[in-house]
Amino acid sequence: MKYDKELDIRGDVCPFTFVKSKLVLEQMQVGQILRVIVDYEPSAENVPKSMREEGQEVLAVNQIGEGQWEIIVRKLR
C-alpha cells in the first residue's frame, strides 16, 4: 500500500500518540493516507478508535513486529 505520509511515534504513549497523529493528519489533504507506527499496545487500540470518532477512515491496524503496530488512516475531512 502506498502512503502519503508516515509518522513513527515509537516511544510515545497515549494520549500523545493520538494528538500527534491528528496534528499530522490535519496538514494532509482529503483522501491522503497516513501510516502511523506505534510501540505502545494501548495506542494500537486507542488511536484507531479516536480516528473513527473524528470521522476518519481506519484502513488497517497491523502488528508489524514484536510490540509494534502500524495504523493506516485515510483522511476523510
N, CA, C and O atoms as a GROMACS GRO file, in nm:
protein
  308
    1MET      N    1   0.084  -0.119   0.000
    1MET     CA    2   0.000   0.000   0.000
    1MET      C    3   0.089   0.125   0.000
    1MET      O    4   0.192   0.129   0.067
    2LYS      N    5   0.048   0.223  -0.074
    2LYS     CA    6   0.123   0.348  -0.083
    2LYS      C    7   0.069   0.445   0.022
    2LYS      O    8  -0.052   0.460   0.039
    3TYR      N    9   0.161   0.509   0.093
    3TYR     CA   10   0.125   0.606   0.196
    3TYR      C   11   0.170   0.744   0.153
    3TYR      O   12   0.276   0.759   0.092
    4ASP      N   13   0.091   0.844   0.184
    4ASP     CA   14   0.131   0.981   0.153
    4ASP      C   15   0.224   1.037   0.260
    4ASP      O   16   0.307   1.124   0.232
    5LYS      N   17   0.210   0.987   0.381
    5LYS     CA   18   0.294   1.034   0.491
    5LYS      C   19   0.306   0.922   0.593
    5LYS      O   20   0.214   0.842   0.611
    6GLU      N   21   0.422   0.918   0.660
    6GLU     CA   22   0.443   0.820   0.765
    6GLU      C   23   0.487   0.892   0.892
    6GLU      O   24   0.569   0.983   0.888
    7LEU      N   25   0.429   0.850   1.004
    7LEU     CA   26   0.460   0.908   1.134
    7LEU      C   27   0.507   0.795   1.225
    7LEU      O   28   0.429   0.707   1.260
    8ASP      N   29   0.633   0.799   1.263
    8ASP     CA   30   0.690   0.699   1.353
    8ASP      C   31   0.694   0.758   1.493
    8ASP      O   32   0.778   0.843   1.522
    9ILE      N   33   0.602   0.714   1.579
    9ILE     CA   34   0.597   0.768   1.714
    9ILE      C   35   0.620   0.659   1.818
    9ILE      O   36   0.560   0.657   1.925
   10ARG      N   37   0.709   0.567   1.782
   10ARG     CA   38   0.750   0.467   1.880
   10ARG      C   39   0.815   0.540   1.998
   10ARG      O   40   0.893   0.634   1.980
   11GLY      N   41   0.783   0.495   2.117
   11GLY     CA   42   0.835   0.559   2.237
   11GLY      C   43   0.736   0.653   2.302
   11GLY      O   44   0.752   0.691   2.418
   12ASP      N   45   0.631   0.692   2.227
   12ASP     CA   46   0.527   0.779   2.282
   12ASP      C   47   0.412   0.695   2.336
   12ASP      O   48   0.392   0.581   2.294
   13VAL      N   49   0.337   0.752   2.429
   13VAL     CA   50   0.223   0.684   2.489
   13VAL      C   51   0.098   0.769   2.472
   13VAL      O   52   0.105   0.885   2.433
   14CYS      N   53  -0.018   0.708   2.502
   14CYS     CA   54  -0.145   0.780   2.497
   14CYS      C   55  -0.145   0.889   2.603
   14CYS      O   56  -0.088   0.868   2.710
   15PRO      N   57  -0.205   1.004   2.579
   15PRO     CA   58  -0.280   1.041   2.460
   15PRO      C   59  -0.194   1.106   2.353
   15PRO      O   60  -0.246   1.149   2.250
   16PHE      N   61  -0.062   1.114   2.375
   16PHE     CA   62   0.026   1.183   2.280
   16PHE      C   63   0.027   1.118   2.143
   16PHE      O   64   0.042   1.186   2.042
   17THR      N   65   0.010   0.986   2.138
   17THR     CA   66   0.010   0.918   2.008
   17THR      C   67  -0.107   0.965   1.922
   17THR      O   68  -0.090   0.989   1.802
   18PHE      N   69  -0.224   0.980   1.981
   18PHE     CA   70  -0.338   1.029   1.904
   18PHE      C   71  -0.321   1.176   1.868
   18PHE      O   72  -0.347   1.215   1.755
   19VAL      N   73  -0.279   1.256   1.963
   19VAL     CA   74  -0.264   1.400   1.938
   19VAL      C   75  -0.165   1.425   1.824
   19VAL      O   76  -0.193   1.504   1.735
   20LYS      N   77  -0.052   1.358   1.827
   20LYS     CA   78   0.048   1.375   1.721
   20LYS      C   79  -0.005   1.327   1.587
   20LYS      O   80   0.018   1.391   1.484
   21SER      N   81  -0.077   1.214   1.588
   21SER     CA   82  -0.135   1.162   1.464
   21SER      C   83  -0.237   1.260   1.407
   21SER      O   84  -0.239   1.285   1.286
   22LYS      N   85  -0.320   1.314   1.493
   22LYS     CA   86  -0.424   1.408   1.450
   22LYS      C   87  -0.362   1.535   1.391
   22LYS      O   88  -0.411   1.587   1.291
   23LEU      N   89  -0.255   1.585   1.454
   23LEU     CA   90  -0.190   1.707   1.404
   23LEU      C   91  -0.131   1.685   1.264
   23LEU      O   92  -0.141   1.773   1.179
   24VAL      N   93  -0.071   1.569   1.241
   24VAL     CA   94  -0.016   1.540   1.108
   24VAL      C   95  -0.131   1.527   1.007
   24VAL      O   96  -0.122   1.581   0.897
   25LEU      N   97  -0.236   1.457   1.044
   25LEU     CA   98  -0.350   1.437   0.954
   25LEU      C   99  -0.414   1.570   0.916
   25LEU      O  100  -0.460   1.586   0.802
   26GLU      N  101  -0.418   1.665   1.008
   26GLU     CA  102  -0.477   1.796   0.980
   26GLU      C  103  -0.402   1.870   0.870
   26GLU      O  104  -0.461   1.954   0.801
   27GLN      N  105  -0.274   1.841   0.852
   27GLN     CA  106  -0.193   1.907   0.749
   27GLN      C  107  -0.206   1.838   0.613
   27GLN      O  108  -0.156   1.889   0.513
   28MET      N  109  -0.271   1.725   0.610
   28MET     CA  110  -0.283   1.647   0.487
   28MET      C  111  -0.411   1.681   0.412
   28MET      O  112  -0.503   1.741   0.468
   29GLN      N  113  -0.416   1.641   0.285
   29GLN     CA  114  -0.533   1.665   0.201
   29GLN      C  115  -0.633   1.550   0.217
   29GLN      O  116  -0.595   1.437   0.248
   30VAL      N  117  -0.760   1.580   0.196
   30VAL     CA  118  -0.864   1.478   0.200
   30VAL      C  119  -0.829   1.368   0.098
   30VAL      O  120  -0.791   1.397  -0.015
   31GLY      N  121  -0.842   1.244   0.141
   31GLY     CA  122  -0.811   1.130   0.054
   31GLY      C  123  -0.670   1.076   0.072
   31GLY      O  124  -0.642   0.964   0.029
   32GLN      N  125  -0.583   1.153   0.134
   32GLN     CA  126  -0.446   1.106   0.154
   32GLN      C  127  -0.442   1.004   0.267
   32GLN      O  128  -0.530   0.999   0.352
   33ILE      N  129  -0.336   0.923   0.265
   33ILE     CA  130  -0.322   0.813   0.361
   33ILE      C  131  -0.200   0.834   0.450
   33ILE      O  132  -0.090   0.863   0.403
   34LEU      N  133  -0.224   0.818   0.580
   34LEU     CA  134  -0.121   0.831   0.681
   34LEU      C  135  -0.093   0.695   0.742
   34LEU      O  136  -0.185   0.622   0.778
   35ARG      N  137   0.034   0.662   0.754
   35ARG     CA  138   0.077   0.541   0.824
   35ARG      C  139   0.140   0.584   0.956
   35ARG      O  140   0.236   0.660   0.957
   36VAL      N  141   0.085   0.535   1.066
   36VAL     CA  142   0.135   0.567   1.199
   36VAL      C  143   0.195   0.440   1.258
   36VAL      O  144   0.132   0.335   1.257
   37ILE      N  145   0.317   0.450   1.311
   37ILE     CA  146   0.385   0.337   1.373
   37ILE      C  147   0.394   0.364   1.522
   37ILE      O  148   0.447   0.466   1.565
   38VAL      N  149   0.342   0.269   1.602
   38VAL     CA  150   0.345   0.282   1.747
   38VAL      C  151   0.402   0.155   1.810
   38VAL      O  152   0.403   0.048   1.749
   39ASP      N  153   0.451   0.170   1.933
   39ASP     CA  154   0.501   0.053   2.005
   39ASP      C  155   0.442   0.045   2.146
   39ASP      O  156   0.496  -0.021   2.234
   40TYR      N  157   0.330   0.113   2.164
   40TYR     CA  158   0.258   0.114   2.291
   40TYR      C  159   0.123   0.050   2.264
   40TYR      O  160   0.038   0.109   2.198
   41GLU      N  161   0.103  -0.072   2.315
   41GLU     CA  162  -0.016  -0.150   2.278
   41GLU      C  163  -0.149  -0.075   2.294
   41GLU      O  164  -0.233  -0.085   2.205
   42PRO      N  165  -0.171  -0.001   2.404
   42PRO     CA  166  -0.298   0.072   2.412
   42PRO      C  167  -0.318   0.170   2.296
   42PRO      O  168  -0.432   0.196   2.257
   43SER      N  169  -0.211   0.224   2.241
   43SER     CA  170  -0.223   0.314   2.127
   43SER      C  171  -0.275   0.243   2.004
   43SER      O  172  -0.345   0.302   1.922
   44ALA      N  173  -0.241   0.116   1.989
   44ALA     CA  174  -0.288   0.038   1.874
   44ALA      C  175  -0.439   0.021   1.878
   44ALA      O  176  -0.502  -0.008   1.776
   45GLU      N  177  -0.498   0.038   1.996
   45GLU     CA  178  -0.644   0.032   2.009
   45GLU      C  179  -0.705   0.172   2.014
   45GLU      O  180  -0.807   0.198   1.951
   46ASN      N  181  -0.641   0.262   2.089
   46ASN     CA  182  -0.699   0.395   2.112
   46ASN      C  183  -0.689   0.489   1.993
   46ASN      O  184  -0.782   0.565   1.967
   47VAL      N  185  -0.577   0.486   1.921
   47VAL     CA  186  -0.562   0.576   1.806
   47VAL      C  187  -0.667   0.545   1.699
   47VAL      O  188  -0.734   0.638   1.653
   48PRO      N  189  -0.685   0.418   1.656
   48PRO     CA  190  -0.790   0.392   1.557
   48PRO      C  191  -0.929   0.431   1.606
   48PRO      O  192  -1.009   0.486   1.530
   49LYS      N  193  -0.959   0.402   1.732
   49LYS     CA  194  -1.090   0.436   1.788
   49LYS      C  195  -1.112   0.587   1.782
   49LYS      O  196  -1.219   0.633   1.741
   50SER      N  197  -1.013   0.664   1.824
   50SER     CA  198  -1.025   0.810   1.823
   50SER      C  199  -1.032   0.864   1.681
   50SER      O  200  -1.104   0.961   1.656
   51MET      N  201  -0.958   0.804   1.588
   51MET     CA  202  -0.963   0.849   1.449
   51MET      C  203  -1.103   0.829   1.391
   51MET      O  204  -1.155   0.916   1.321
   52ARG      N  205  -1.163   0.715   1.420
   52ARG     CA  206  -1.300   0.690   1.372
   52ARG      C  207  -1.397   0.791   1.432
   52ARG      O  208  -1.486   0.842   1.363
   53GLU      N  209  -1.380   0.821   1.561
   53GLU     CA  210  -1.466   0.921   1.627
   53GLU      C  211  -1.450   1.059   1.564
   53GLU      O  212  -1.543   1.139   1.566
   54GLU      N  213  -1.332   1.086   1.509
   54GLU     CA  214  -1.305   1.214   1.442
   54GLU      C  215  -1.357   1.214   1.297
   54GLU      O  216  -1.349   1.316   1.228
   55GLY      N  217  -1.411   1.100   1.252
   55GLY     CA  218  -1.465   1.093   1.117
   55GLY      C  219  -1.366   1.050   1.010
   55GLY      O  220  -1.391   1.069   0.891
   56GLN      N  221  -1.253   0.992   1.052
   56GLN     CA  222  -1.154   0.944   0.956
   56GLN      C  223  -1.176   0.795   0.930
   56GLN      O  224  -1.244   0.728   1.007
   57GLU      N  225  -1.119   0.746   0.822
   57GLU     CA  226  -1.133   0.605   0.786
   57GLU      C  227  -1.007   0.529   0.824
   57GLU      O  228  -0.898   0.558   0.774
   58VAL      N  229  -1.021   0.432   0.913
   58VAL     CA  230  -0.910   0.347   0.951
   58VAL      C  231  -0.909   0.228   0.856
   58VAL      O  232  -1.000   0.145   0.857
   59LEU      N  233  -0.806   0.221   0.774
   59LEU     CA  234  -0.797   0.116   0.673
   59LEU      C  235  -0.743  -0.014   0.730
   59LEU      O  236  -0.783  -0.123   0.688
   60ALA      N  237  -0.651  -0.003   0.828
   60ALA     CA  238  -0.591  -0.124   0.884
   60ALA      C  239  -0.517  -0.093   1.013
   60ALA      O  240  -0.469   0.018   1.036
   61VAL      N  241  -0.509  -0.196   1.096
   61VAL     CA  242  -0.422  -0.194   1.212
   61VAL      C  243  -0.350  -0.329   1.209
   61VAL      O  244  -0.413  -0.434   1.224
   62ASN      N  245  -0.219  -0.326   1.191
   62ASN     CA  246  -0.143  -0.450   1.175
   62ASN      C  247  -0.026  -0.454   1.271
   62ASN      O  248   0.043  -0.354   1.291
   63GLN      N  249  -0.004  -0.570   1.331
   63GLN     CA  250   0.117  -0.587   1.410
   63GLN      C  251   0.230  -0.610   1.311
   63GLN      O  252   0.222  -0.698   1.226
   64ILE      N  253   0.337  -0.530   1.322
   64ILE     CA  254   0.445  -0.538   1.224
   64ILE      C  255   0.575  -0.589   1.286
   64ILE      O  256   0.677  -0.598   1.218
   65GLY      N  257   0.571  -0.621   1.412
   65GLY     CA  258   0.689  -0.672   1.480
   65GLY      C  259   0.654  -0.695   1.626
   65GLY      O  260   0.541  -0.673   1.669
   66GLU      N  261   0.752  -0.739   1.701
   66GLU     CA  262   0.731  -0.763   1.843
   66GLU      C  263   0.701  -0.630   1.912
   66GLU      O  264   0.788  -0.545   1.926
   67GLY      N  265   0.576  -0.614   1.955
   67GLY     CA  266   0.536  -0.492   2.025
   67GLY      C  267   0.530  -0.368   1.938
   67GLY      O  268   0.546  -0.257   1.988
   68GLN      N  269   0.506  -0.386   1.808
   68GLN     CA  270   0.497  -0.272   1.716
   68GLN      C  271   0.376  -0.290   1.625
   68GLN      O  272   0.345  -0.401   1.580
   69TRP      N  273   0.308  -0.178   1.598
   69TRP     CA  274   0.189  -0.180   1.513
   69TRP      C  275   0.193  -0.067   1.415
   69TRP      O  276   0.253   0.038   1.440
   70GLU      N  277   0.127  -0.089   1.300
   70GLU     CA  278   0.104   0.020   1.206
   70GLU      C  279  -0.046   0.044   1.201
   70GLU      O  280  -0.127  -0.048   1.203
   71ILE      N  281  -0.080   0.172   1.195
   71ILE     CA  282  -0.220   0.213   1.185
   71ILE      C  283  -0.230   0.293   1.056
   71ILE      O  284  -0.160   0.393   1.039
   72ILE      N  285  -0.316   0.249   0.965
   72ILE     CA  286  -0.330   0.314   0.835
   72ILE      C  287  -0.463   0.390   0.834
   72ILE      O  288  -0.570   0.332   0.855
   73VAL      N  289  -0.453   0.520   0.810
   73VAL     CA  290  -0.571   0.608   0.817
   73VAL      C  291  -0.584   0.689   0.688
   73VAL      O  292  -0.486   0.746   0.640
   74ARG      N  293  -0.706   0.694   0.633
   74ARG     CA  294  -0.734   0.781   0.519
   74ARG      C  295  -0.809   0.903   0.571
   74ARG      O  296  -0.908   0.891   0.644
   75LYS      N  297  -0.761   1.019   0.534
   75LYS     CA  298  -0.826   1.142   0.576
   75LYS      C  299  -0.956   1.162   0.497
   75LYS      O  300  -0.954   1.164   0.374
   76LEU      N  301  -1.066   1.175   0.567
   76LEU     CA  302  -1.195   1.195   0.501
   76LEU      C  303  -1.245   1.339   0.513
   76LEU      O  304  -1.330   1.383   0.435
   77ARG      N  305  -1.192   1.413   0.611
   77ARG     CA  306  -1.232   1.552   0.623
   77ARG      C  307  -1.128   1.635   0.693
   77ARG      O  308  -1.147   1.755   0.711
   0.00000   0.00000   0.00000
